[in-house]
Amino acid sequence: MNNQQEEKYAAQKPQKSPALAGLLTFFFPIGTGALYNGQIKKAIFFFLGFSGLVTLQTSGKGQPFLGLCLAAFYIYQIYDAVHTAKLINLGAAGKSLEKQAEALDELPEPVQSGSVFWGIVLMALGCILLLANYRIIDYDTLFDFWPLIIIVIGLKFVVDYASKGNKTNKGEQNG
């Protein structure tokens, strides 16, 4: 396909209203903004995530952490719907990914492949929650240790920063 055909195809994408995407998510925070933007899988994930967090609120356990998680997830859905609608519109205007990134300041960098840290964290969290479901661990006790998640993530950032510093120093020594 030549560039003119690609531009014509990109220009045929429907425009999305960032305001409408944000309002849909504000009033119906169950993935409607992602659904409006045509992101079916993300809408299903948002629906399940929001429903799960609301369901956890009914037990009254794990508060205020679960309440803060619900609020953060709600705000993130609104931000994501508006941001995605803007990206769709820039893509429909035929702008390249570099121009889209400049127009929206910066896009987040994709996660580097090869890192097993987040996979290990998710598997450990899944195992702990599974043990809690079988009443080997009590949920009350489990929620007492939620700050460990923040400590582990902080430790990951420190290790990443230190490893980047070591790579930079090795490059300067070789140069």
Secondary structure as the mmCIF struct_conf table of DSSP 4:
data_model
#
loop_
_struct_conf.conf_type_id
_struct_conf.id
_struct_conf.beg_label_comp_id
_struct_conf.beg_label_asym_id
_struct_conf.beg_label_seq_id
_struct_conf.end_label_comp_id
_struct_conf.end_label_asym_id
_struct_conf.end_label_seq_id
HELX_RH_AL_P HELX_RH_AL_P1 ASN A 3 ALA A 11
TURN_TY1_P TURN_TY1_P1 GLN A 12 GLN A 12
BEND BEND1 LYS A 13 LYS A 13
HELX_LH_PP_P HELX_LH_PP_P1 PRO A 14 GLN A 15
HELX_RH_AL_P HELX_RH_AL_P2 PRO A 18 PHE A 27
TURN_TY1_P TURN_TY1_P2 PRO A 29 GLY A 31
HELX_RH_AL_P HELX_RH_AL_P3 THR A 32 TYR A 36
TURN_TY1_P TURN_TY1_P3 ASN A 37 GLY A 38
HELX_RH_AL_P HELX_RH_AL_P4 ILE A 40 GLN A 57
TURN_TY1_P TURN_TY1_P4 THR A 58 SER A 59
TURN_TY1_P TURN_TY1_P5 LYS A 61 PRO A 64
HELX_RH_AL_P HELX_RH_AL_P5 PHE A 65 ALA A 92
TURN_TY1_P TURN_TY1_P6 ALA A 93 GLY A 94
HELX_RH_AL_P HELX_RH_AL_P6 LEU A 97 ALA A 103
TURN_TY1_P TURN_TY1_P7 LEU A 104 LEU A 104
BEND BEND2 ASP A 105 ASP A 105
HELX_LH_PP_P HELX_LH_PP_P2 LEU A 107 GLN A 112
TURN_TY1_P TURN_TY1_P8 SER A 113 GLY A 114
HELX_RH_AL_P HELX_RH_AL_P7 PHE A 117 ASN A 133
TURN_TY1_P TURN_TY1_P9 TYR A 134 ARG A 135
BEND BEND3 ILE A 136 ILE A 137
HELX_RH_AL_P HELX_RH_AL_P8 TYR A 139 ASP A 144
TURN_TY1_P TURN_TY1_P10 PHE A 145 TRP A 146
HELX_RH_AL_P HELX_RH_AL_P9 PRO A 147 ASN A 174
#
